[in-house]
Amino acid sequence: MNRQSVTKTISGIVIAAIGGLLLLNTLNVINFNNLIADYWPLLLIGAGLLILVNDFRSWLVAAFLVALGGLYQLRELDVIDIQPWSVIWPLIIIFVGLSVVFGRSYSGKRVSKADRDDVSAILAGVNIINHSKKFTQSNATAIMGGARIDLRQAEFDKEALVEVFGFWGGIEIVVPENVVIRNQVNNVMAGTEDKTNQKTDKNAPVLTIAGTLIMAGVSIRNQPSD
């Protein structure tokens, strides 16, 4: 059974279970309102597990939802009396620090710094235009700032990579139309938006966008936003 089938099966079971609980509530067998009041965090845990089954690359998002749901469930059951967010926020900050120190999650081919064209925006806005004759990789970092990398004048290798890391920041990647976009970004309270109108052929190079976003955003476009 493939991942899509597993996801559909789990989703169907969850929907059927909710329907069954509503039916039991209507028949006065259980009090659905009280059940939801006590066990609503299980929905967060279930969502995290569903994400993990569907796409293991999103394990970071899944782990966050499971941890958050677990803490809230323990609080609802009076096992702990702390506010879950008081624990989650320090963990997020620790993760950000470790991500900066040890690098990002993409495990594919890497190139040396001398062969890359990197952009970093920390409490600032940075815009670069890449003119590489054989573009292979760039790294884009935005920490409480905005970074833009324009690749329209670059000549792409068969496979290329833009690694991103964002924390309270935004990253814009401007690409030519004859490029296949592959999204491998891990989002934690963040989002990756593909606004391209690609016109690719069978020989089009593949551009992978990979990395981690925490309360940040990546926008992939054919034209700059301003």
C-alpha positions as CSV (number, residue, x, y, z in Angstrom):
1,M,0.0,0.0,0.0
2,N,1.5,3.3,-1.0
3,R,1.5,6.5,1.1
4,Q,-1.4,8.0,-0.7
5,S,-3.5,4.9,0.0
6,V,-2.5,4.9,3.6
7,T,-3.4,8.6,3.9
8,K,-6.8,8.0,2.3
9,T,-7.4,5.0,4.6
10,I,-6.5,6.9,7.8
11,S,-8.5,9.9,6.7
12,G,-11.6,7.7,6.0
13,I,-11.3,6.0,9.4
14,V,-11.1,9.4,11.2
15,I,-14.1,10.8,9.3
16,A,-16.1,7.6,10.0
17,A,-15.1,7.7,13.7
18,I,-16.2,11.3,14.0
19,G,-19.5,10.4,12.4
20,G,-19.9,7.5,14.8
21,L,-19.3,9.8,17.8
22,L,-21.9,12.3,16.5
23,L,-24.4,9.5,16.1
24,L,-23.7,8.2,19.7
25,N,-24.1,11.8,20.9
26,T,-27.5,12.1,19.1
27,L,-28.6,8.8,20.8
28,N,-27.5,10.2,24.2
29,V,-25.0,7.3,24.6
30,I,-22.1,9.8,25.1
31,N,-21.7,13.5,25.6
32,F,-19.7,14.6,22.5
33,N,-19.2,18.1,23.7
34,N,-17.5,16.9,26.9
35,L,-15.4,14.5,24.9
36,I,-14.2,17.2,22.6
37,A,-13.5,19.5,25.5
38,D,-11.2,16.9,27.1
39,Y,-9.6,15.3,24.1
40,W,-9.4,17.9,21.4
41,P,-5.6,17.9,21.4
42,L,-5.7,14.4,19.9
43,L,-6.7,16.1,16.7
44,L,-3.3,17.9,16.7
45,I,-1.5,14.6,17.4
46,G,-3.5,12.8,14.6
47,A,-2.8,15.6,12.2
48,G,0.9,15.3,12.9
49,L,0.9,11.6,12.4
50,L,-1.0,11.9,9.2
51,I,1.5,14.4,7.9
52,L,4.4,12.1,8.8
53,V,2.8,9.1,7.0
54,N,2.0,11.2,3.9
55,D,5.4,12.9,3.6
56,F,8.3,11.9,5.8
57,R,10.3,14.9,4.7
58,S,7.8,17.0,6.7
59,W,8.8,15.2,9.9
60,L,9.6,18.5,11.5
61,V,6.1,19.8,11.2
62,A,4.7,16.5,12.3
63,A,6.9,16.4,15.4
64,F,5.9,19.9,16.3
65,L,2.1,19.1,16.0
66,V,2.5,15.9,18.0
67,A,4.6,17.6,20.7
68,L,2.1,20.5,20.9
69,G,-0.9,18.2,21.0
70,G,0.7,15.9,23.6
71,L,1.5,18.8,25.9
72,Y,-2.1,20.2,25.6
73,Q,-3.5,16.7,26.2
74,L,-1.5,16.3,29.4
75,R,-2.7,19.7,30.5
76,E,-6.4,18.8,29.8
77,L,-6.0,15.6,31.8
78,D,-4.4,17.6,34.7
79,V,-1.1,15.7,34.4
80,I,0.8,19.0,34.0
81,D,-0.2,22.5,34.9
82,I,2.1,24.5,32.7
83,Q,1.1,26.4,29.6
84,P,2.4,24.3,26.5
85,W,3.5,27.4,24.7
86,S,5.8,28.3,27.5
87,V,7.7,25.0,26.6
88,I,7.3,25.1,22.8
89,W,8.7,28.6,22.3
90,P,12.1,27.8,24.0
91,L,12.3,24.6,21.9
92,I,11.7,26.6,18.7
93,I,14.4,29.0,19.6
94,I,16.8,26.2,20.5
95,F,16.0,24.5,17.1
96,V,16.6,27.8,15.2
97,G,20.0,28.1,16.9
98,L,21.0,24.5,16.1
99,S,19.8,24.9,12.5
100,V,22.1,28.0,12.1
101,V,25.1,26.2,13.6
102,F,24.8,22.8,11.9
103,G,23.2,23.7,8.6
104,R,20.0,22.6,6.9
105,S,18.1,19.3,6.3
106,Y,18.7,18.7,2.6
107,S,20.8,15.6,2.1
108,G,21.5,15.9,-1.7
109,K,24.6,16.9,-3.5
110,R,26.3,20.0,-2.2
111,V,28.9,22.3,-3.7
112,S,31.7,24.3,-2.2
113,K,31.1,27.8,-1.0
114,A,33.4,29.1,-3.7
115,D,31.0,27.7,-6.4
116,R,27.8,29.1,-4.7
117,D,26.1,32.4,-4.8
118,D,24.6,32.9,-1.4
119,V,22.3,35.6,0.1
120,S,21.8,36.4,3.7
121,A,19.4,38.9,5.1
122,I,19.5,39.4,8.9
123,L,17.4,42.3,10.1
124,A,17.8,43.7,6.6
125,G,16.7,43.4,3.0
126,V,19.1,41.9,0.4
127,N,18.6,41.4,-3.4
128,I,21.1,39.6,-5.7
129,I,21.0,38.7,-9.4
130,N,22.8,35.5,-10.3
131,H,24.7,35.4,-13.7
132,S,26.2,32.0,-13.4
133,K,27.0,30.2,-16.7
134,K,26.3,26.8,-15.0
135,F,24.1,27.4,-12.0
136,T,24.2,24.5,-9.5
137,Q,23.4,25.9,-6.0
138,S,22.6,29.0,-3.9
139,N,21.8,29.4,-0.3
140,A,19.3,31.9,0.9
141,T,18.9,32.9,4.6
142,A,16.4,35.4,6.0
143,I,16.3,36.0,9.8
144,M,13.9,38.9,10.6
145,G,14.6,40.2,7.1
146,G,13.9,39.8,3.4
147,A,16.1,38.1,0.8
148,R,15.6,37.9,-2.9
149,I,17.6,35.8,-5.4
150,D,17.0,36.4,-9.1
151,L,17.9,33.4,-11.3
152,R,16.4,34.6,-14.6
153,Q,19.9,35.4,-16.1
154,A,21.5,32.2,-14.9
155,E,22.2,29.2,-17.1
156,F,21.0,26.1,-15.2
157,D,22.8,22.8,-14.8
158,K,20.6,19.7,-15.2
159,E,19.8,19.7,-11.5
160,A,20.2,22.7,-9.3
161,L,19.4,23.6,-5.7
162,V,18.4,26.6,-3.6
163,E,18.7,25.9,0.1
164,V,16.6,28.2,2.3
165,F,16.5,29.0,6.0
166,G,13.9,31.5,7.3
167,F,13.0,32.6,10.7
168,W,10.6,35.5,11.0
169,G,11.6,36.5,7.5
170,G,10.8,36.2,3.8
171,I,12.6,34.7,0.8
172,E,11.8,35.4,-2.8
173,I,13.2,33.2,-5.6
174,V,12.7,34.5,-9.1
175,V,13.2,31.8,-11.8
176,P,13.0,31.5,-15.6
177,E,10.0,29.6,-17.0
178,N,11.8,26.6,-18.4
179,V,12.6,25.1,-15.0
180,V,10.9,22.3,-13.2
181,I,10.3,23.3,-9.5
182,R,10.6,20.7,-6.8
183,N,9.6,21.8,-3.3
184,Q,11.3,20.0,-0.4
185,V,10.9,22.7,2.2
186,N,10.0,21.9,5.8
187,N,7.5,24.5,7.1
188,V,6.9,25.2,10.8
189,M,4.1,27.8,11.1
190,A,5.4,28.9,7.7
191,G,4.5,28.6,4.0
192,T,6.0,28.0,0.6
193,E,4.2,29.6,-2.3
194,D,4.8,28.7,-5.9
195,K,3.4,31.5,-8.1
196,T,5.3,30.4,-11.3
197,N,3.7,29.8,-14.7
198,Q,6.2,27.2,-15.9
199,K,6.5,26.3,-19.6
200,T,8.8,23.3,-19.4
201,D,10.0,20.7,-21.8
202,K,11.4,17.2,-21.3
203,N,14.9,18.6,-21.2
204,A,14.1,21.3,-18.6
205,P,16.4,21.4,-15.6
206,V,15.1,20.6,-12.2
207,L,15.4,23.2,-9.5
208,T,14.9,21.9,-5.9
209,I,13.9,24.3,-3.2
210,A,14.9,22.7,0.1
211,G,15.5,23.8,3.7
212,T,13.5,24.9,6.8
213,L,11.2,27.8,7.5
214,I,10.0,28.8,10.9
215,M,7.3,31.5,11.0
216,A,8.6,32.6,7.6
217,G,7.7,32.4,4.0
218,V,9.2,31.5,0.6
219,S,7.7,32.8,-2.7
220,I,8.8,31.3,-6.0
221,R,8.0,33.6,-9.0
222,N,8.7,34.3,-12.6
223,Q,8.8,38.0,-12.0
224,P,9.9,40.0,-8.9
225,S,7.0,41.1,-6.6
226,D,8.0,44.7,-7.0
